[in-house]
Amino acid sequence: MTPSPRPTLRTVTYPRHRAAEPRRPARSTTSPLVFVLLITTPAVVAVAALRPR
């Protein structure tokens, strides 16, 4: 049986670590405040219009 060749020692080089870029919120998304205002504004107007005088 022939002896297997000995492994050679080499330094391992890793690629440089790059931190992930922070995600920025897309500008096209609608703010939750807009949804709240779209729901509450007609309700407030309806209550004001229907209250007894």
Secondary structure, DSSP 4 states (H G I P E B T S, - for coil): -PPPPPPPP----PPPP-PPPPPPPPTTSPPHHHHHHHHHHHHHHHHHHHS--
